[in-house]
Amino acid sequence: MKKLHLIGGPMGVGKTSACGYLKQLLPQSVFLDGDWCWDADPFQVTEETKAMVMDNICHLLNNFIRCTAYEHVIFCWVMHEQSIIDSILRALDADGCDIKAVSLLCDAETLRERLLEDVRRGVRTADVIERGLVRLMQCQSLNTWKIDTAGKSALDVAKEIAAL
């Protein structure tokens, strides 16, 4: 049975890093980061761009699900609202899939430190810190498996996801 791994959490929690390792750990895996479907400059959040990114994500995920070369389809994105997860699942042809929805979390101070380091390195802008902390709180109430990433390597987090 094909497995679909939906990995959410706030920005800076370690989704992309953990999923990179997860792809290596699981056989016949393909990995899509939702950010790759909406990498624009300037980054614009409008109804049109939100609909476009959902269409891009679901189109690619459906192609991966239908492709017999892959056993594990891994997707990560900031899925901080249950409606985002539900909308993606409704648009997928995933009837024959074992679906694991996971939220990666950590304590607020750890997230703040990680995001501050990204700001110092020029990878993110300072406004991401407050948004990330809000998303962290929102992820607590989702109908997902929860994995704490604080004090863990991305490889260790990937191993926890793989064990679910």
C-alpha positions as CSV (number, residue, x, y, z in Angstrom):
1,M,0.0,0.0,0.0
2,K,1.3,3.4,-0.9
3,K,2.0,5.7,2.0
4,L,1.4,9.5,2.0
5,H,3.3,11.4,4.7
6,L,1.9,14.9,5.3
7,I,4.4,16.8,7.5
8,G,3.3,20.2,8.9
9,G,4.5,22.6,11.5
10,P,5.6,26.2,11.8
11,M,8.4,27.7,9.8
12,G,11.8,26.9,11.3
13,V,10.7,23.7,13.1
14,G,12.7,21.5,10.8
15,K,10.2,20.1,8.3
16,T,12.4,20.3,5.2
17,S,15.5,18.9,6.9
18,A,13.6,16.0,8.5
19,C,11.8,15.2,5.2
20,G,15.1,15.1,3.3
21,Y,16.3,12.4,5.7
22,L,12.9,10.7,5.6
23,K,13.2,10.4,1.8
24,Q,16.6,8.6,2.3
25,L,15.2,6.3,5.1
26,L,12.1,5.1,3.3
27,P,12.2,2.9,0.2
28,Q,11.0,4.3,-3.2
29,S,10.4,7.8,-1.8
30,V,9.6,11.1,-3.4
31,F,9.6,14.4,-1.5
32,L,7.7,17.6,-2.2
33,D,8.1,20.8,-0.2
34,G,5.0,23.0,-0.5
35,D,7.3,26.1,-0.5
36,W,8.7,24.9,-3.9
37,C,5.2,25.4,-5.4
38,W,5.1,29.1,-4.4
39,D,8.6,30.4,-4.5
40,A,8.1,34.0,-5.8
41,D,9.6,37.4,-5.5
42,P,7.8,39.3,-4.3
43,F,5.9,36.8,-2.3
44,Q,2.2,37.7,-2.5
45,V,-0.6,36.2,-0.5
46,T,-3.8,36.8,-2.4
47,E,-6.9,34.6,-3.0
48,E,-5.5,33.9,-6.5
49,T,-2.0,32.9,-5.3
50,K,-3.5,30.7,-2.5
51,A,-5.7,28.9,-5.0
52,M,-2.7,28.5,-7.4
53,V,-0.4,27.0,-4.7
54,M,-3.1,24.5,-3.6
55,D,-3.6,23.5,-7.3
56,N,0.2,23.1,-7.8
57,I,0.6,21.0,-4.7
58,C,-2.4,18.7,-5.3
59,H,-1.4,18.2,-9.0
60,L,2.1,17.1,-8.1
61,L,1.0,15.0,-5.2
62,N,-1.6,13.2,-7.4
63,N,1.1,12.5,-10.0
64,F,3.3,11.0,-7.3
65,I,0.4,9.0,-5.9
66,R,-0.4,7.6,-9.3
67,C,3.2,6.8,-10.2
68,T,4.0,3.2,-9.6
69,A,7.7,4.0,-9.0
70,Y,7.0,5.5,-5.6
71,E,5.9,3.7,-2.5
72,H,6.3,6.7,-0.1
73,V,5.1,10.2,-1.0
74,I,6.4,12.8,1.4
75,F,5.0,16.3,1.6
76,C,5.8,19.1,3.9
77,W,4.4,22.6,4.3
78,V,3.2,25.0,7.0
79,M,-0.1,23.3,7.5
80,H,-1.3,25.2,10.6
81,E,-5.0,24.9,10.1
82,Q,-7.0,21.7,9.9
83,S,-8.8,23.2,6.8
84,I,-5.5,23.2,4.9
85,I,-4.9,19.5,5.6
86,D,-8.5,18.6,4.8
87,S,-8.5,20.6,1.5
88,I,-5.4,18.9,0.3
89,L,-6.8,15.4,1.2
90,R,-10.1,16.1,-0.5
91,A,-8.3,17.0,-3.7
92,L,-6.1,13.9,-3.8
93,D,-6.8,10.5,-5.3
94,A,-5.6,8.8,-2.1
95,D,-8.2,6.1,-1.6
96,G,-5.6,3.4,-1.6
97,C,-3.1,5.2,0.5
98,D,-2.1,4.9,4.1
99,I,-2.1,8.6,5.2
100,K,0.1,9.8,8.1
101,A,-0.5,13.5,9.0
102,V,2.2,14.7,11.4
103,S,2.9,18.1,13.0
104,L,6.5,18.9,14.0
105,L,6.6,21.1,17.1
106,C,9.0,22.5,19.6
107,D,8.9,24.9,22.5
108,A,8.5,28.6,21.8
109,E,12.0,29.5,22.9
110,T,13.6,26.9,20.7
111,L,11.6,28.0,17.7
112,R,12.4,31.7,18.4
113,E,16.2,30.8,18.5
114,R,16.0,28.8,15.3
115,L,14.2,31.6,13.5
116,L,16.5,34.3,14.9
117,E,19.5,32.3,13.6
118,D,17.8,32.2,10.1
119,V,17.2,36.0,10.3
120,R,20.9,36.5,11.2
121,R,22.0,34.3,8.2
122,G,19.6,36.3,5.9
123,V,17.5,33.3,5.1
124,R,14.3,34.8,6.7
125,T,13.1,38.3,7.6
126,A,12.4,39.3,11.2
127,D,8.6,39.4,10.8
128,V,8.7,35.6,10.5
129,I,9.4,35.2,14.3
130,E,6.0,36.4,15.5
131,R,4.2,34.5,12.6
132,G,6.1,31.3,13.5
133,L,5.1,31.5,17.1
134,V,1.5,32.0,16.2
135,R,1.6,29.0,13.8
136,L,3.2,26.9,16.6
137,M,0.2,27.5,18.8
138,Q,-2.2,26.8,16.0
139,C,-0.5,23.4,15.2
140,Q,-1.2,22.2,18.7
141,S,-4.9,21.6,18.0
142,L,-4.6,19.8,14.7
143,N,-5.8,16.2,14.2
144,T,-2.2,15.0,13.6
145,W,0.6,13.0,15.2
146,K,2.8,15.4,17.2
147,I,6.6,15.1,17.3
148,D,8.7,17.4,19.4
149,T,11.9,18.4,17.5
150,A,13.6,20.3,20.3
151,G,17.0,19.0,21.0
152,K,16.8,16.4,18.2
153,S,18.7,16.1,15.0
154,A,16.7,16.1,11.7
155,L,17.7,12.5,11.2
156,D,16.3,11.5,14.6
157,V,13.0,13.3,13.8
158,A,12.9,11.5,10.4
159,K,13.4,8.2,12.2
160,E,10.4,9.0,14.5
161,I,8.2,9.9,11.5
162,A,9.3,6.6,9.8
163,A,8.3,4.6,12.9
164,L,4.7,5.8,12.8
